[in-house]
């Protein structure tokens, strides 16, 4: 099953390429028994950049980044199961774990016939994307980690209530997270904490996330993933081993005021990838909401410098 439609309708006058803005199209495709929603833009023959969102958002977080990259790359941003507009049929009996999210993502890349790609990982996108990279290290051309953590020293104090849930997965601790994090105020705080001007964060971001969290059953999905996040921490040494052995080109671009993933997590990449580039932005967790222009510019320079824009002799993207 495959569906698609453009986000722009009607006939648009031809303009100079200097002023053209690439069109982002939206699609749904079946992978792993899941109807995966994704956004895409750019020439299908261009090198692929796969954008992986985090909690509690979706590919919507990349709405400003995609057109900034799409003149040079084929940009693809899926909604992970449990997020955004990806639909999981009840009969699929889907188990919401990070292993399963990675398996669905792997199936998604196979359906789209994506052979090689650069990864942009944020928040939950990091443990999902690094599982994919470990399984297929030859497919990953580069990694951009925007507050996407793989080191224990990167876990900030804001993880305190979730760590307690890992240690004591009681219904009482589960309800604490439901009432403190899975709310409009909890979601808004994630977007605005550490931002010099909180009013500059577009309200449609956390408002959409909140509306999708309120769908029947979704909060329990998120609570299951909170609990399973402990499996990511256990895998951190394996992620680090992958980095040491594969040494992918790596850009760590980080909102330095993130209460969840603190700057030590960005610097730690240099332990395993000595040539990793580390850049800090004076903002919070959702750095892309306030510094998308800076992130896009850094990505384009980094990817070009590492040969991701090259093509093979047969025209296939690297």
C-alpha positions as CSV (number, residue, x, y, z in Angstrom):
1,X,0.0,0.0,0.0
2,X,1.3,3.4,-0.9
3,X,-0.3,6.8,-0.8
4,X,1.1,10.2,-1.4
5,X,0.1,13.8,-2.0
6,X,1.8,17.1,-2.2
7,X,1.5,19.6,0.6
8,X,1.1,22.3,-2.1
9,X,-1.8,22.3,-4.5
10,X,-2.7,24.2,-7.7
11,X,-0.4,25.5,-10.4
12,X,2.6,27.5,-9.2
13,X,4.3,30.0,-11.6
14,X,7.8,29.0,-12.6
15,X,10.4,31.0,-10.8
16,X,14.2,31.3,-10.8
17,X,15.8,28.4,-9.0
18,X,17.6,31.0,-6.9
19,X,14.2,31.7,-5.2
20,X,12.6,28.2,-5.5
21,X,11.5,26.4,-2.4
22,X,11.4,22.6,-2.7
23,X,8.0,21.1,-2.3
24,X,7.6,18.7,0.7
25,X,5.2,15.8,-0.1
26,X,3.5,13.5,2.4
27,X,3.1,9.8,2.0
28,X,2.0,6.6,3.7
29,X,3.6,3.2,3.0
30,X,3.1,-0.2,4.7
31,X,6.2,-1.6,6.5
32,X,6.3,-4.2,9.2
33,X,2.5,-4.3,9.2
34,X,2.4,-0.5,10.1
35,X,1.1,2.3,7.9
36,X,4.1,4.6,8.1
37,X,3.5,8.3,7.5
38,X,6.5,10.2,6.2
39,X,7.5,13.5,4.6
40,X,9.9,13.7,1.7
41,X,11.5,16.3,-0.5
42,X,14.3,16.6,-3.0
43,X,15.5,14.8,-6.1
44,X,15.1,11.0,-5.8
45,X,18.6,10.6,-7.2
46,X,20.2,12.8,-4.6
47,X,22.0,11.4,-1.5
48,X,19.5,10.5,1.2
49,X,19.2,12.2,4.6
50,X,17.0,10.3,7.0
51,X,15.5,12.5,9.8
52,X,14.5,10.7,13.0
53,X,12.3,12.6,15.5
54,X,12.0,12.1,19.2
55,X,9.5,12.3,22.0
56,X,6.8,13.5,22.0
57,X,6.9,14.9,18.5
58,X,6.9,13.7,14.9
59,X,8.2,14.5,11.4
60,X,6.4,17.8,11.9
61,X,9.4,19.0,13.8
62,X,11.4,19.0,10.5
63,X,9.0,21.2,8.7
64,X,11.5,24.1,8.4
65,X,14.6,21.9,8.0
66,X,13.4,19.7,5.1
67,X,13.2,22.5,2.5
68,X,16.5,23.9,3.6
69,X,18.2,20.6,2.7
70,X,16.1,19.4,-0.2
71,X,18.0,21.3,-3.0
72,X,21.0,19.1,-2.3
73,X,19.6,15.9,-0.8
74,X,16.7,13.5,-0.8
75,X,15.2,14.2,2.6
76,X,12.9,11.6,4.2
77,X,11.3,12.0,7.6
78,X,9.1,9.2,9.0
79,X,6.8,9.3,12.0
80,X,7.7,6.4,14.3
81,X,4.9,4.1,15.5
82,X,3.0,5.7,18.4
83,X,3.8,9.2,17.0
84,X,2.5,11.7,14.5
85,X,0.3,10.2,11.8
86,X,1.7,6.7,11.5
87,X,-1.1,4.2,12.1
88,X,-0.6,0.8,13.8
89,X,-3.6,-1.5,13.1
90,X,-5.0,-3.1,16.3
91,X,-4.6,-6.6,14.8
92,X,-0.9,-6.0,14.4
93,X,-0.6,-6.3,18.2
94,X,2.4,-4.1,18.2
95,X,4.8,-4.1,21.1
96,X,6.1,-0.6,21.8
97,X,9.8,-1.0,22.5
98,X,12.8,0.6,20.9
99,X,13.8,-2.7,19.4
100,X,10.5,-2.8,17.6
101,X,10.7,0.8,16.5
102,X,14.1,0.1,14.9
103,X,12.7,-3.0,13.2
104,X,9.9,-1.0,11.7
105,X,12.3,1.7,10.6
106,X,14.5,-1.0,9.0
107,X,11.5,-2.4,7.1
108,X,10.6,1.2,6.1
109,X,14.0,1.7,4.5
110,X,13.7,-1.6,2.6
111,X,10.3,-0.7,1.2
112,X,11.6,2.6,0.0
113,X,14.7,0.9,-1.4
114,X,17.0,3.2,0.5
115,X,20.4,1.6,0.2
116,X,22.6,4.3,1.9
117,X,21.7,7.3,4.0
118,X,23.0,9.9,6.4
119,X,21.2,9.9,9.7
120,X,19.9,12.9,11.7
121,X,19.0,11.6,15.2
122,X,17.2,13.5,17.9
123,X,16.1,12.3,21.3
124,X,14.3,8.9,20.7
125,X,15.6,9.0,17.2
126,X,19.1,8.3,18.6
127,X,18.6,4.9,20.1
128,X,16.3,3.9,17.2
129,X,18.8,5.1,14.6
130,X,21.9,3.7,16.3
131,X,20.2,0.2,16.4
132,X,19.7,0.6,12.6
133,X,23.4,1.7,12.2
134,X,24.7,-1.2,14.2
135,X,22.7,-3.7,12.2
136,X,23.8,-2.1,8.8
137,X,27.0,-0.1,9.4
138,X,27.7,-0.1,5.6
139,X,24.5,1.8,4.9
140,X,25.3,4.9,7.1
141,X,27.2,7.6,5.3
142,X,27.3,10.1,8.2
143,X,25.5,10.9,11.5
144,X,24.2,14.2,12.7
145,X,23.2,14.0,16.4
146,X,21.0,16.9,17.6
147,X,20.6,16.3,21.3
148,X,20.6,12.6,20.5
149,X,22.4,10.9,23.4
150,X,24.4,7.6,23.6
151,X,26.4,8.2,26.8
152,X,25.4,7.9,30.5
153,X,27.1,11.2,31.2
154,X,24.7,12.9,28.8
155,X,21.6,12.0,31.0
156,X,20.5,15.1,32.9
157,X,18.7,15.5,36.2
158,X,15.4,15.7,34.3
159,X,15.5,11.9,34.0
160,X,15.1,11.5,37.8
161,X,11.3,10.6,37.8
162,X,11.8,8.2,34.8
163,X,14.9,6.6,36.5
164,X,12.7,6.0,39.5
165,X,10.1,4.3,37.3
166,X,12.9,2.0,35.8
167,X,13.9,1.0,39.4
168,X,10.3,0.6,40.6
169,X,7.9,0.1,37.7
170,X,4.8,0.5,39.9
171,X,1.4,1.9,38.9
172,X,2.0,4.8,41.3
173,X,5.3,5.8,39.6
174,X,3.6,5.3,36.2
175,X,0.9,7.7,37.2
176,X,3.4,10.3,38.3
177,X,4.8,10.4,34.8
178,X,1.4,10.5,33.2
179,X,0.4,13.5,35.3
180,X,3.7,15.4,35.2
181,X,5.1,14.8,31.7
182,X,2.2,13.8,29.4
183,X,0.4,17.1,29.7
184,X,0.2,20.3,27.8
185,X,2.4,22.0,30.4
186,X,4.9,19.2,30.5
187,X,5.2,19.2,26.7
188,X,5.4,23.0,26.5
189,X,8.2,23.0,29.1
190,X,10.2,20.6,27.0
191,X,10.1,23.1,24.1
192,X,10.7,26.3,26.1
193,X,13.0,25.4,28.9
194,X,16.4,26.9,28.3
195,X,15.2,29.1,25.5
196,X,16.1,32.8,25.9
197,X,12.8,33.9,24.6
198,X,10.2,31.2,25.2
199,X,7.6,33.1,23.2
200,X,9.7,32.6,20.1
201,X,8.9,28.9,20.1
202,X,6.0,28.3,17.6
203,X,3.0,27.2,19.7
204,X,1.7,24.8,17.0
205,X,4.7,22.5,17.8
206,X,3.8,21.6,21.4
207,X,0.0,22.1,20.7
208,X,0.0,19.4,18.0
209,X,2.1,17.1,20.1
210,X,-0.3,17.5,23.0
211,X,-3.4,16.8,20.8
212,X,-1.8,13.6,19.5
213,X,-0.8,12.5,23.0
214,X,-4.5,12.8,24.0
215,X,-5.6,10.1,21.5
216,X,-7.1,7.1,23.2
217,X,-4.4,4.7,24.4
218,X,-1.5,6.9,23.3
219,X,-0.3,7.9,26.8
220,X,0.0,4.3,27.7
221,X,2.2,3.8,24.6
222,X,4.4,6.6,25.8
223,X,4.6,5.2,29.3
224,X,5.6,1.8,27.9
225,X,8.4,3.5,26.0
226,X,9.5,5.5,29.1
227,X,10.0,2.2,30.8
228,X,11.8,0.6,27.8
229,X,14.2,3.5,27.5
230,X,16.3,1.7,30.2
231,X,17.1,-0.8,27.4
232,X,18.8,2.0,25.5
233,X,21.0,2.9,28.4
234,X,22.1,-0.8,28.6
235,X,22.9,-0.6,24.9
236,X,25.0,2.5,25.2
237,X,28.3,0.5,25.3
238,X,27.2,-1.3,22.1
239,X,26.4,2.0,20.4
240,X,29.8,3.3,21.5
241,X,31.5,0.1,20.2
242,X,29.8,0.7,16.8
243,X,31.2,4.2,16.7
244,X,34.7,3.2,17.6
245,X,34.7,0.5,14.9
246,X,32.8,2.2,12.1
247,X,33.9,5.7,12.8
248,X,31.2,7.4,10.7
249,X,31.6,11.1,10.1
250,X,29.7,12.6,13.0
251,X,28.4,16.1,13.8
252,X,27.1,16.6,17.3
253,X,25.1,19.8,17.3
254,X,23.5,20.4,20.7
255,X,21.2,22.8,22.5
256,X,23.4,23.4,25.5
257,X,20.5,24.2,27.9
258,X,18.8,20.8,27.4
259,X,17.7,19.4,30.9
260,X,17.4,15.9,29.5
261,X,20.6,15.5,27.4
262,X,23.3,17.7,28.8
263,X,26.4,19.0,27.0
264,X,28.6,16.2,28.4
265,X,26.7,13.8,26.1
266,X,27.7,15.9,23.0
267,X,31.4,16.1,24.0
268,X,31.5,12.3,24.8
269,X,31.2,11.4,21.1
270,X,34.9,12.5,20.7
271,X,35.9,9.5,22.9
272,X,34.8,7.1,20.2
273,X,35.0,9.3,17.1
274,X,38.0,11.5,17.7
275,X,37.3,13.6,14.6
276,X,33.7,14.2,15.6
277,X,32.6,17.8,15.2
278,X,30.8,19.3,18.3
279,X,28.9,22.5,18.2
280,X,26.7,24.1,20.9
281,X,23.7,26.3,20.4
282,X,22.4,28.6,23.1
283,X,19.0,27.0,23.4
284,X,17.2,24.0,24.9
285,X,16.1,20.5,23.9
286,X,14.2,21.3,20.7
287,X,17.1,23.3,19.2
288,X,15.6,23.0,15.8
289,X,12.6,25.2,16.8
290,X,14.9,28.2,17.5
291,X,18.1,27.5,15.5
292,X,17.0,25.7,12.3
293,X,19.0,28.0,10.0
294,X,22.2,27.3,12.0
295,X,21.5,23.6,12.1
296,X,20.8,23.4,8.3
297,X,23.9,25.4,7.5
298,X,26.1,23.2,9.7
299,X,24.6,20.1,8.3
300,X,25.2,21.1,4.7
301,X,28.8,22.1,5.3
302,X,29.5,18.9,7.3
303,X,27.9,16.5,4.8
304,X,29.6,18.2,1.8
305,X,33.0,18.1,3.6
306,X,32.5,14.4,4.2
307,X,31.7,13.5,0.6
308,X,28.0,12.7,1.2
309,X,27.1,14.8,-1.8
310,X,29.1,12.6,-4.1
311,X,27.6,10.1,-6.5
312,X,28.8,6.7,-7.8
313,X,29.6,6.2,-11.4
314,X,26.1,4.7,-12.0
315,X,24.5,7.9,-10.6
316,X,23.4,6.3,-7.3
317,X,23.7,8.6,-4.3
318,X,26.4,7.9,-1.8
